[in-house]
């Protein structure tokens, strides 16, 4: 599996005549369960992306938007990247894909700038919108209450890099060390997987009365024995008690009622200026990071450069590879 992942990542930056082509690169290429795009342009540089369908139903979504980040052509201008790792079904990731960026543009228009507050409000509005959808569909489609998605977002605007995350997707920066020529991996996003001790401690501190808030099940830490992440969009059955009842499938219903949300939709957000030594960004869901360390992924990118990439402080590349589960890479 590791060799296959490495070959796939390398393929994203090989000249197109070294890989199977079955369509125009303007809309990407297909090769079986692989979809990829060698090179595309965004406001701040170039990007490559690939998708491998690992499940019978593709539950994940991703997007890159470049240009005005508000509803006004006057700006701000920049690049938006999203990786949405769905679970339980595709409904939540598709909803995020259709609404999150529009919410971000609306709040950026109101504030006439990009900020962590704009991103936080966009996440909140997306969560509220999906909860409203669950409420409407509950009488005819109650299982939608058990559908959710991780949500990883990156925004490049005004020389700043904003990252926001819910769940266990990850963004890693490749940073050049001029003295040695090495490119080091720097993880920029916080993760919310119950396998991380600090996440379990956070859950236990928020729910001191619940001794089963995290459970080791089949050698995997899970929240209430059900889900691996403590933060997400959706998963309304673990946020609102009125949806944790029949006719929801028994495997999702908790024995004891809960008074406050078990999962959170509050993203972890970081903001930092881009530096000349910042070479590229890799956005990926946990499917990649289960097989590659941060440094191994950065080494693949660094050791297999594309001829079309001219790395400089004014050109950031984004690499993005998902549904193996999801990844997205940006060259800076």
N, C-alpha and C positions, 0 to 999 in steps of 0.2 A: 504493500500500500504506500509506504514512504517513497519508494522509487517511482511509483506512478504519479504521486503528487509532485515530486520534484521534476519529472519529465513534463508534466502539464504546465507547471509554472515556467519552465524554460521555453516551452512552446509559445507562450504568450509574447516572448520577445525575439523569437527567431524570425529571419526574413520569411515572408509569406510563402515563398516557393519551397521552403523546407517543411511545410506542413500542409495537410490536406485542405483544399479549399472546395467548398460546395456552395458558395454564395458571395455576394459583394461585401467587402469590408465596411461599406457604409452602414450596413445593418448587422455586421458580424458574420461569422461563418459557423457552420454546423459540421460535426463529425461524430455521428452516433449520438451518444448522450452528452457530448461536449459542445458547448457554444462558446465562442471566444471572439475577441476583437483585438487585433494586433496593436493598433495605434489609433488614437483619436485625440482631438484637440479640446482643451478647456481653457478658460480665461487665463489661468496661471501656468500653463504648460501642456503636457501630454498625459494621456492615460492609456492603460491596457486593462482588459478585464476578461474573465473567463467564468463559465458556469458549468459544473458537472452535475447532472441530475442523479442524486444518490438514492432517492426514494421513488416509489411508483408514482406518487403525486408530488410535484414540486411545491413545497410549502414556503419557499423563500423568495424574497424579492430584493431588488437593488436598483439604485438610480444614481445618475450623475447629472447635475444641472449646472449650467455655466452661463454667466451673463448677469443681468440685474437680479439682485437678491431681494428686491421689494417690488411693489406694484407700480412703481414709478421708473421710467427709463433713465431718470437722473441718478439712479443707484440707490444703495451701494452696489458695487459690482464684485463678483467673486465666483467661487466654485463651491457647490454643495454636493456631498457624497453621502449616500445612505446604504446600509446593509441591514436587511430585516430578516432575521433567522426565525421563521415561523415554527410552531409546534402545535400538534393537535389538529392541524388543518391549515389551509392557506388564507383563510378569511382575514385574519388580523394583519399579516404581512402585506396583503394586497391593499387593505384599508390604509395602512401607514403609507404605502407607496403612492396612494392617490391623494392623501390629505396633508401629510406632515410638512412637505415643502411649501404648500400653499398657505398653511398657517404661519410658517416662518416668514414668508413674504409679507403677509398681512401685518404681523407684529413689527417687522423691520420698517414697514411703511409708516406705522404709527410713531415709532421712535426715531425714524429717519437715520437709522444706523444699525449696525450689527452688534450684538452683545450676548453675553451668557444669559441675560434675562429674556431676550428675544427667543433664544433656543429653548429655554425652560418653559416659557409660555406656549411655544409650539408643541412641545411634548405633552403638556397638560391638556391643551385643546384637542390633540389627537386622541388621547386617552378618554377624555370626556365624550368625544364623538363616537368612539367605538362602544363605550358603555351604553350610550343612547341607542346605538344600533342593536346591541344585545337585548336591551329592554323591549324594543319593537319586535324583534324576531323570536323572543322567548316563547310565546304561545305556540308557534308553529315549528321552531327550530331551536329547541332548548340547548342542544349540544354546542351551540356557538359560544355559550358561556365558558366552555372549557378550552377554547382556542386562544392562543396567545402568540407573542413574538418578542424576541430580543430586538433591540433597536440601537444601532451604532451609526452615529452621524459625525461628519467632519465638514467644517466650513472654513474656506480660505478667503479672507477679505481684509483689505487694507494692510497687508503685510502681517496679519495675525492668523493664527491657526486655532480654531475652536473645535474641541472634540466633546461629544456627549455620548453616554452609553447607558443602556439598560440591559442587563443580562451578562452573557459571557463571550460576546464577540470582542474583538481586540484590534486596536490600531497601533502599529509599530513604525517608528521613524528610523530611517537609515541616515546616520550622521557621520560625516567624514572627519577623520582625525588627520589633519594636514601633516603632522610630524611623521606619521608612519604610512599614510595612504590607506589605512584600514577604514572600513565603514562599520561602525558599531550600531547595535540595535538598541533603541530606546523605546520602551513601552509607554504610551501616552494615556491610555485609558484604564480606568478602574473597572474591575469585573465583579459580578455579583453571583458567583456560583457557590452553592453550599459546600462544595468540596474544599473551599478556602476557609481556613480556621477563623479568620477575622470576620468573614461573612456569617458564619455560624454564631460567633459571639455577638454580633450585632443583632441577629434574630432573637437570640436568647435574652439579650438585654431589653429588647422591645416587647417580648412576650414572656416575662418571668414566671407567670402562672402556668405556662404551657410546657410541660416536660417533654412533649412530643413535637415541638416546633420543628426540630430537625431530627431525622431518623436515618440511620445507616441501613440501607436496604440493598441487598445483593452487592455489597461492597461499594455502594455509591451513596453519598450523602444527599438526601432529598428533603425539601421543605414539606412537612406533614407527610412524608413518605411518598409524595406525588411528583414533585417537580424539582429540577436541579437548580433553578435560578430563583433569587429572592426579589428581583425587580423585572418588570416587563410591561408591555402594553397588552391589554386584554387579560386573559386568565381571570375573568370577572368572578368565577365561582370561588376564588380564594380572596376576593376583595370585598364582596357584598354577600352577606349571609342569605339574602332572599333568592339568590341564584344557586345556592348549595342545597338543593332539595329535589324531590321528584318533579318532573320526569328526567332530570339529569341522570346519566348512567351511574349505577351504584359505585363504581370504582372511583368516581370523583367526589362522592358525597362524604362529608366528614361526620363522624358519630356525634361529636359534641358541637353545639352551635358556637359561633365566634362573634364577638362584639366589635372588634376593630379589624381592619384589613390585615391579612397575613402577608400578602405581597405588596410591594410599593411600585409606583410608576414615576418616582422622582429620579431623574438621571444624574449621574456623576458627570460634571462638566469641568473641563480644564481649558485655559486660555494662555497662549504663549506667542511671542513674536517669532517669525521665521528668520533663520540665520543663514548666512551664505554657505555654511557647511552642511545644511540640511539638504540631503540628496533626494530622498523619495519617501513615500508613505505606503504602507501595506495595510489595507482594511480587510479583515477576514472574520468569519464566524468561527466558532470553536472547533468545527470539523477540521480545519487546517491546523490549529494549534494543538490538537490532540496528537498530531504526528510530527510536527516541526517545532523546534524552539524558536524564539524570537530571532536569535542570531543565525540559525540555520536558514530561515526564510530570507533574512537580509543578505546573507552570503550568496544565495541563489540569484537574487536580483543583481547584486553587485558583480558577481563573476560571470554573468550572462547578459552583458549590456546589449541593447538594441542599437543598431547603427543610426537609427533615426533620432536617438536621444542625445542631446547636447546638454550635459548636466552643468548648471550654473546657478547662481543665486536668483536668477530671474526665470528659471524654468524648473518647475516642480512636477515630477511625474507621480501619477497615482496608479497603483496596481491593485486590481480588485478581482478576487477569485472566490466563487461561492458555490454553495450547495454541495460541497465536499468537506464542508458544506458551503461556505461562502467566503469570497475574498475580493478585495479591491485594492489596487496599488496606484499611488499617485507619485509621479516624479516631480520634485520641487525645482 
